[in-house]
Amino acid sequence: MRNNQETCIKELGKKLIRQAHVIKRQSEELDMRDKRDALRLEDVRRLEGLLENSRDRHEQMEAMLDRVARDQAKKTERICELEQVLEDKAFKVESVTNSWMRARNSLSPRGSS
């Protein structure tokens, strides 16, 4: 009987040692998993920061593009106005030139050039 008890105690001791090793391994695996999770979380936060910066830059670029488009539209409108003024002045110059030519021709004797 004593022999049976000693054997049983030894077997239980071995089982406890195996369970302790399993628990230690599982604990180490959990620690490694926690470290990986922490690194992933850092990466996610860094990427979120980069995304936010990218969004900010995108908004700034859109605002700049809107300003450039408005400025371009104003400049185009001004160019059209100036082209109209130029066309009006060219028409006046042509009109004055034609009037001057008619007046000159009416003052000069016919047949002499």
VMD Tcl script that builds the backbone (N, CA, C; Angstrom):
set m [mol new atoms 339]
animate dup $m
set s [atomselect $m all]
$s set {name element resname resid chain x y z} {
  {N N MET 1 A 0.802 -1.179 0.000}
  {CA C MET 1 A 0.000 0.000 0.000}
  {C C MET 1 A 0.860 1.264 0.000}
  {N N ARG 2 A 1.881 1.235 0.821}
  {CA C ARG 2 A 2.775 2.380 0.867}
  {C C ARG 2 A 3.428 2.568 -0.485}
  {N N ASN 3 A 3.773 1.504 -1.125}
  {CA C ASN 3 A 4.375 1.541 -2.447}
  {C C ASN 3 A 3.401 2.172 -3.447}
  {N N ASN 4 A 2.143 1.794 -3.345}
  {CA C ASN 4 A 1.109 2.367 -4.210}
  {C C ASN 4 A 0.977 3.864 -3.975}
  {N N GLN 5 A 1.033 4.275 -2.732}
  {CA C GLN 5 A 0.917 5.702 -2.409}
  {C C GLN 5 A 2.116 6.462 -2.943}
  {N N GLU 6 A 3.283 5.902 -2.800}
  {CA C GLU 6 A 4.497 6.566 -3.301}
  {C C GLU 6 A 4.441 6.693 -4.818}
  {N N THR 7 A 3.987 5.627 -5.476}
  {CA C THR 7 A 3.865 5.661 -6.937}
  {C C THR 7 A 2.840 6.702 -7.346}
  {N N CYS 8 A 1.745 6.732 -6.657}
  {CA C CYS 8 A 0.678 7.699 -6.962}
  {C C CYS 8 A 1.192 9.127 -6.753}
  {N N ILE 9 A 1.910 9.324 -5.650}
  {CA C ILE 9 A 2.473 10.654 -5.368}
  {C C ILE 9 A 3.469 11.055 -6.447}
  {N N LYS 10 A 4.325 10.105 -6.860}
  {CA C LYS 10 A 5.308 10.395 -7.913}
  {C C LYS 10 A 4.598 10.736 -9.222}
  {N N GLU 11 A 3.559 9.985 -9.558}
  {CA C GLU 11 A 2.800 10.247 -10.791}
  {C C GLU 11 A 2.129 11.612 -10.738}
  {N N LEU 12 A 1.536 11.916 -9.583}
  {CA C LEU 12 A 0.885 13.230 -9.431}
  {C C LEU 12 A 1.922 14.356 -9.521}
  {N N GLY 13 A 3.084 14.110 -8.939}
  {CA C GLY 13 A 4.173 15.090 -9.009}
  {C C GLY 13 A 4.595 15.334 -10.454}
  {N N LYS 14 A 4.727 14.244 -11.228}
  {CA C LYS 14 A 5.100 14.360 -12.641}
  {C C LYS 14 A 4.034 15.133 -13.420}
  {N N LYS 15 A 2.755 14.813 -13.113}
  {CA C LYS 15 A 1.660 15.504 -13.799}
  {C C LYS 15 A 1.671 16.996 -13.464}
  {N N LEU 16 A 1.938 17.296 -12.195}
  {CA C LEU 16 A 1.999 18.706 -11.781}
  {C C LEU 16 A 3.148 19.439 -12.472}
  {N N ILE 17 A 4.264 18.772 -12.592}
  {CA C ILE 17 A 5.421 19.370 -13.272}
  {C C ILE 17 A 5.088 19.623 -14.742}
  {N N ARG 18 A 4.442 18.601 -15.396}
  {CA C ARG 18 A 4.050 18.784 -16.809}
  {C C ARG 18 A 3.070 19.945 -16.940}
  {N N GLN 19 A 2.091 20.002 -16.042}
  {CA C GLN 19 A 1.109 21.085 -16.091}
  {C C GLN 19 A 1.783 22.441 -15.856}
  {N N ALA 20 A 2.763 22.465 -14.957}
  {CA C ALA 20 A 3.503 23.711 -14.710}
  {C C ALA 20 A 4.248 24.150 -15.968}
  {N N HIS 21 A 4.848 23.183 -16.683}
  {CA C HIS 21 A 5.547 23.499 -17.938}
  {C C HIS 21 A 4.566 24.017 -18.984}
  {N N VAL 22 A 3.409 23.360 -19.071}
  {CA C VAL 22 A 2.385 23.801 -20.031}
  {C C VAL 22 A 1.922 25.211 -19.687}
  {N N ILE 23 A 1.669 25.434 -18.402}
  {CA C ILE 23 A 1.220 26.767 -17.974}
  {C C ILE 23 A 2.292 27.809 -18.267}
  {N N LYS 24 A 3.550 27.465 -18.013}
  {CA C LYS 24 A 4.653 28.397 -18.274}
  {C C LYS 24 A 4.726 28.718 -19.761}
  {N N ARG 25 A 4.626 27.687 -20.627}
  {CA C ARG 25 A 4.666 27.879 -22.074}
  {C C ARG 25 A 3.492 28.751 -22.539}
  {N N GLN 26 A 2.298 28.456 -22.008}
  {CA C GLN 26 A 1.123 29.249 -22.370}
  {C C GLN 26 A 1.284 30.701 -21.929}
  {N N SER 27 A 1.862 30.875 -20.749}
  {CA C SER 27 A 2.104 32.217 -20.233}
  {C C SER 27 A 3.084 32.968 -21.141}
  {N N GLU 28 A 4.148 32.268 -21.548}
  {CA C GLU 28 A 5.126 32.885 -22.459}
  {C C GLU 28 A 4.474 33.234 -23.793}
  {N N GLU 29 A 3.612 32.334 -24.296}
  {CA C GLU 29 A 2.919 32.601 -25.552}
  {C C GLU 29 A 1.998 33.810 -25.418}
  {N N LEU 30 A 1.305 33.895 -24.288}
  {CA C LEU 30 A 0.432 35.055 -24.055}
  {C C LEU 30 A 1.238 36.345 -23.988}
  {N N ASP 31 A 2.398 36.284 -23.327}
  {CA C ASP 31 A 3.270 37.462 -23.255}
  {C C ASP 31 A 3.712 37.893 -24.651}
  {N N MET 32 A 4.111 36.912 -25.468}
  {CA C MET 32 A 4.541 37.226 -26.834}
  {C C MET 32 A 3.372 37.803 -27.637}
  {N N ARG 33 A 2.185 37.220 -27.451}
  {CA C ARG 33 A 0.999 37.713 -28.154}
  {C C ARG 33 A 0.688 39.141 -27.721}
  {N N ASP 34 A 0.810 39.411 -26.419}
  {CA C ASP 34 A 0.588 40.766 -25.908}
  {C C ASP 34 A 1.580 41.753 -26.513}
  {N N LYS 35 A 2.844 41.333 -26.627}
  {CA C LYS 35 A 3.860 42.205 -27.220}
  {C C LYS 35 A 3.541 42.477 -28.686}
  {N N ARG 36 A 3.138 41.420 -29.427}
  {CA C ARG 36 A 2.768 41.603 -30.836}
  {C C ARG 36 A 1.556 42.529 -30.962}
  {N N ASP 37 A 0.581 42.325 -30.090}
  {CA C ASP 37 A -0.612 43.172 -30.109}
  {C C ASP 37 A -0.251 44.628 -29.830}
  {N N ALA 38 A 0.662 44.836 -28.882}
  {CA C ALA 38 A 1.093 46.203 -28.563}
  {C C ALA 38 A 1.787 46.832 -29.766}
  {N N LEU 39 A 2.632 46.046 -30.443}
  {CA C LEU 39 A 3.305 46.564 -31.649}
  {C C LEU 39 A 2.296 46.882 -32.745}
  {N N ARG 40 A 1.315 46.000 -32.907}
  {CA C ARG 40 A 0.273 46.246 -33.918}
  {C C ARG 40 A -0.515 47.509 -33.582}
  {N N LEU 41 A -0.813 47.681 -32.303}
  {CA C LEU 41 A -1.545 48.866 -31.875}
  {C C LEU 41 A -0.732 50.128 -32.170}
  {N N GLU 42 A 0.563 50.077 -31.900}
  {CA C GLU 42 A 1.433 51.212 -32.232}
  {C C GLU 42 A 1.396 51.485 -33.729}
  {N N ASP 43 A 1.476 50.414 -34.537}
  {CA C ASP 43 A 1.423 50.570 -35.991}
  {C C ASP 43 A 0.101 51.170 -36.433}
  {N N VAL 44 A -0.986 50.698 -35.842}
  {CA C VAL 44 A -2.313 51.219 -36.196}
  {C C VAL 44 A -2.400 52.700 -35.857}
  {N N ARG 45 A -1.922 53.066 -34.679}
  {CA C ARG 45 A -1.962 54.483 -34.273}
  {C C ARG 45 A -1.093 55.341 -35.182}
  {N N ARG 46 A 0.082 54.821 -35.539}
  {CA C ARG 46 A 0.969 55.562 -36.450}
  {C C ARG 46 A 0.297 55.733 -37.804}
  {N N LEU 47 A -0.324 54.656 -38.292}
  {CA C LEU 47 A -1.008 54.724 -39.585}
  {C C LEU 47 A -2.214 55.663 -39.534}
  {N N GLU 48 A -2.923 55.660 -38.399}
  {CA C GLU 48 A -4.040 56.588 -38.249}
  {C C GLU 48 A -3.549 58.027 -38.287}
  {N N GLY 49 A -2.406 58.285 -37.652}
  {CA C GLY 49 A -1.817 59.624 -37.692}
  {C C GLY 49 A -1.432 60.019 -39.113}
  {N N LEU 50 A -0.824 59.072 -39.825}
  {CA C LEU 50 A -0.458 59.348 -41.218}
  {C C LEU 50 A -1.694 59.612 -42.065}
  {N N LEU 51 A -2.745 58.849 -41.826}
  {CA C LEU 51 A -3.989 59.039 -42.563}
  {C C LEU 51 A -4.581 60.411 -42.278}
  {N N GLU 52 A -4.569 60.808 -41.031}
  {CA C GLU 52 A -5.096 62.120 -40.659}
  {C C GLU 52 A -4.281 63.236 -41.319}
  {N N ASN 53 A -2.950 63.088 -41.302}
  {CA C ASN 53 A -2.094 64.071 -41.971}
  {C C ASN 53 A -2.394 64.115 -43.458}
  {N N SER 54 A -2.593 62.958 -44.042}
  {CA C SER 54 A -2.899 62.877 -45.466}
  {C C SER 54 A -4.225 63.567 -45.765}
  {N N ARG 55 A -5.218 63.347 -44.901}
  {CA C ARG 55 A -6.517 64.006 -45.090}
  {C C ARG 55 A -6.367 65.519 -44.981}
  {N N ASP 56 A -5.594 65.967 -44.002}
  {CA C ASP 56 A -5.375 67.408 -43.842}
  {C C ASP 56 A -4.719 67.997 -45.084}
  {N N ARG 57 A -3.682 67.311 -45.579}
  {CA C ARG 57 A -3.003 67.793 -46.791}
  {C C ARG 57 A -3.956 67.800 -47.985}
  {N N HIS 58 A -4.784 66.774 -48.061}
  {CA C HIS 58 A -5.749 66.686 -49.160}
  {C C HIS 58 A -6.725 67.861 -49.105}
  {N N GLU 59 A -7.220 68.170 -47.902}
  {CA C GLU 59 A -8.132 69.302 -47.747}
  {C C GLU 59 A -7.438 70.610 -48.099}
  {N N GLN 60 A -6.187 70.762 -47.678}
  {CA C GLN 60 A -5.441 71.975 -48.009}
  {C C GLN 60 A -5.247 72.100 -49.518}
  {N N MET 61 A -4.941 70.973 -50.160}
  {CA C MET 61 A -4.742 71.002 -51.604}
  {C C MET 61 A -6.049 71.324 -52.336}
  {N N GLU 62 A -7.168 70.780 -51.838}
  {CA C GLU 62 A -8.455 71.102 -52.448}
  {C C GLU 62 A -8.774 72.577 -52.290}
  {N N ALA 63 A -8.510 73.128 -51.115}
  {CA C ALA 63 A -8.750 74.556 -50.878}
  {C C ALA 63 A -7.869 75.392 -51.805}
  {N N MET 64 A -6.602 74.983 -51.950}
  {CA C MET 64 A -5.696 75.707 -52.839}
  {C C MET 64 A -6.178 75.603 -54.287}
  {N N LEU 65 A -6.618 74.427 -54.671}
  {CA C LEU 65 A -7.120 74.223 -56.029}
  {C C LEU 65 A -8.349 75.094 -56.274}
  {N N ASP 66 A -9.232 75.195 -55.291}
  {CA C ASP 66 A -10.402 76.070 -55.422}
  {C C ASP 66 A -9.986 77.521 -55.598}
  {N N ARG 67 A -9.001 77.961 -54.795}
  {CA C ARG 67 A -8.520 79.346 -54.922}
  {C C ARG 67 A -7.915 79.585 -56.296}
  {N N VAL 68 A -7.110 78.632 -56.758}
  {CA C VAL 68 A -6.481 78.771 -58.078}
  {C C VAL 68 A -7.547 78.814 -59.166}
  {N N ALA 69 A -8.568 77.963 -59.040}
  {CA C ALA 69 A -9.642 77.937 -60.038}
  {C C ALA 69 A -10.398 79.265 -60.052}
  {N N ARG 70 A -10.685 79.811 -58.855}
  {CA C ARG 70 A -11.371 81.121 -58.795}
  {C C ARG 70 A -10.501 82.217 -59.398}
  {N N ASP 71 A -9.213 82.214 -59.035}
  {CA C ASP 71 A -8.294 83.205 -59.590}
  {C C ASP 71 A -8.221 83.085 -61.106}
  {N N GLN 72 A -8.152 81.859 -61.590}
  {CA C GLN 72 A -8.074 81.621 -63.034}
  {C C GLN 72 A -9.346 82.115 -63.720}
  {N N ALA 73 A -10.494 81.865 -63.095}
  {CA C ALA 73 A -11.764 82.316 -63.671}
  {C C ALA 73 A -11.807 83.840 -63.733}
  {N N LYS 74 A -11.336 84.503 -62.670}
  {CA C LYS 74 A -11.297 85.969 -62.663}
  {C C LYS 74 A -10.365 86.490 -63.755}
  {N N LYS 75 A -9.204 85.860 -63.877}
  {CA C LYS 75 A -8.249 86.288 -64.902}
  {C C LYS 75 A -8.813 86.070 -66.300}
  {N N THR 76 A -9.490 84.948 -66.493}
  {CA C THR 76 A -10.095 84.674 -67.792}
  {C C THR 76 A -11.170 85.706 -68.100}
  {N N GLU 77 A -11.967 86.031 -67.095}
  {CA C GLU 77 A -13.003 87.051 -67.277}
  {C C GLU 77 A -12.370 88.396 -67.624}
  {N N ARG 78 A -11.301 88.739 -66.933}
  {CA C ARG 78 A -10.612 90.016 -67.208}
  {C C ARG 78 A -10.011 90.018 -68.616}
  {N N ILE 79 A -9.455 88.892 -69.027}
  {CA C ILE 79 A -8.899 88.795 -70.382}
  {C C ILE 79 A -10.007 89.007 -71.411}
  {N N CYS 80 A -11.166 88.400 -71.183}
  {CA C CYS 80 A -12.297 88.581 -72.103}
  {C C CYS 80 A -12.717 90.048 -72.163}
  {N N GLU 81 A -12.759 90.706 -70.992}
  {CA C GLU 81 A -13.105 92.131 -70.960}
  {C C GLU 81 A -12.083 92.944 -71.754}
  {N N LEU 82 A -10.799 92.664 -71.540}
  {CA C LEU 82 A -9.748 93.403 -72.242}
  {C C LEU 82 A -9.781 93.125 -73.750}
  {N N GLU 83 A -10.089 91.897 -74.120}
  {CA C GLU 83 A -10.207 91.583 -75.553}
  {C C GLU 83 A -11.353 92.365 -76.171}
  {N N GLN 84 A -12.464 92.509 -75.443}
  {CA C GLN 84 A -13.607 93.283 -75.945}
  {C C GLN 84 A -13.223 94.753 -76.092}
  {N N VAL 85 A -12.516 95.289 -75.093}
  {CA C VAL 85 A -12.054 96.680 -75.160}
  {C C VAL 85 A -11.131 96.857 -76.364}
  {N N LEU 86 A -10.218 95.911 -76.550}
  {CA C LEU 86 A -9.296 95.980 -77.684}
  {C C LEU 86 A -10.050 95.921 -79.006}
  {N N GLU 87 A -11.028 95.039 -79.074}
  {CA C GLU 87 A -11.826 94.917 -80.293}
  {C C GLU 87 A -12.589 96.210 -80.570}
  {N N ASP 88 A -13.163 96.813 -79.510}
  {CA C ASP 88 A -13.877 98.085 -79.660}
  {C C ASP 88 A -12.939 99.177 -80.144}
  {N N LYS 89 A -11.742 99.230 -79.566}
  {CA C LYS 89 A -10.771 100.259 -79.972}
  {C C LYS 89 A -10.290 100.020 -81.401}
  {N N ALA 90 A -10.073 98.756 -81.756}
  {CA C ALA 90 A -9.661 98.444 -83.127}
  {C C ALA 90 A -10.745 98.871 -84.106}
  {N N PHE 91 A -12.014 98.646 -83.730}
  {CA C PHE 91 A -13.121 99.058 -84.582}
  {C C PHE 91 A -13.139 100.583 -84.721}
  {N N LYS 92 A -12.919 101.314 -83.613}
  {CA C LYS 92 A -12.884 102.785 -83.654}
  {C C LYS 92 A -11.731 103.274 -84.523}
  {N N VAL 93 A -10.561 102.632 -84.369}
  {CA C VAL 93 A -9.402 103.025 -85.187}
  {C C VAL 93 A -9.717 102.797 -86.658}
  {N N GLU 94 A -10.309 101.670 -86.969}
  {CA C GLU 94 A -10.661 101.368 -88.360}
  {C C GLU 94 A -11.690 102.371 -88.869}
  {N N SER 95 A -12.639 102.733 -88.020}
  {CA C SER 95 A -13.673 103.691 -88.382}
  {C C SER 95 A -13.069 105.067 -88.638}
  {N N VAL 96 A -12.180 105.479 -87.724}
  {CA C VAL 96 A -11.517 106.790 -87.877}
  {C C VAL 96 A -10.639 106.775 -89.124}
  {N N THR 97 A -9.935 105.667 -89.347}
  {CA C THR 97 A -9.074 105.569 -90.535}
  {C C THR 97 A -9.907 105.657 -91.804}
  {N N ASN 98 A -11.028 104.958 -91.828}
  {CA C ASN 98 A -11.913 105.018 -93.000}
  {C C ASN 98 A -12.443 106.433 -93.200}
  {N N SER 99 A -12.852 107.088 -92.102}
  {CA C SER 99 A -13.345 108.471 -92.198}
  {C C SER 99 A -12.239 109.389 -92.708}
  {N N TRP 100 A -11.058 109.205 -92.185}
  {CA C TRP 100 A -9.925 110.043 -92.602}
  {C C TRP 100 A -9.619 109.822 -94.081}
  {N N MET 101 A -9.659 108.552 -94.525}
  {CA C MET 101 A -9.384 108.242 -95.930}
  {C C MET 101 A -10.454 108.866 -96.825}
  {N N ARG 102 A -11.723 108.789 -96.397}
  {CA C ARG 102 A -12.785 109.392 -97.200}
  {C C ARG 102 A -12.616 110.899 -97.255}
  {N N ALA 103 A -12.268 111.491 -96.119}
  {CA C ALA 103 A -12.080 112.944 -96.078}
  {C C ALA 103 A -10.897 113.338 -96.937}
  {N N ARG 104 A -9.837 112.583 -96.879}
  {CA C ARG 104 A -8.652 112.885 -97.684}
  {C C ARG 104 A -8.973 112.762 -99.166}
  {N N ASN 105 A -9.701 111.696 -99.479}
  {CA C ASN 105 A -10.049 111.495 -100.884}
  {C C ASN 105 A -10.983 112.572 -101.382}
  {N N SER 106 A -11.857 113.067 -100.510}
  {CA C SER 106 A -12.795 114.121 -100.970}
  {C C SER 106 A -12.084 115.447 -101.111}
  {N N LEU 107 A -10.972 115.667 -100.406}
  {CA C LEU 107 A -10.231 116.924 -100.491}
  {C C LEU 107 A -9.239 116.929 -101.652}
  {N N SER 108 A -8.772 115.785 -102.026}
  {CA C SER 108 A -7.780 115.776 -103.112}
  {C C SER 108 A -8.518 115.786 -104.448}
  {N N PRO 109 A -7.931 116.507 -105.405}
  {CA C PRO 109 A -8.562 116.601 -106.723}
  {C C PRO 109 A -8.595 115.220 -107.391}
  {N N ARG 110 A -9.669 115.000 -108.067}
  {CA C ARG 110 A -9.816 113.733 -108.743}
  {C C ARG 110 A -8.866 113.692 -109.934}
  {N N GLY 111 A -8.318 112.601 -110.077}
  {CA C GLY 111 A -7.429 112.427 -111.215}
  {C C GLY 111 A -5.990 112.695 -110.902}
  {N N SER 112 A -5.684 113.366 -109.843}
  {CA C SER 112 A -4.254 113.550 -109.515}
  {C C SER 112 A -3.909 112.700 -108.326}
  {N N SER 113 A -2.811 112.054 -108.408}
  {CA C SER 113 A -2.376 111.211 -107.318}
  {C C SER 113 A -1.016 111.540 -106.873}
}
mol reanalyze $m
mol bondsrecalc $m
mol representation Tube
mol addrep $m
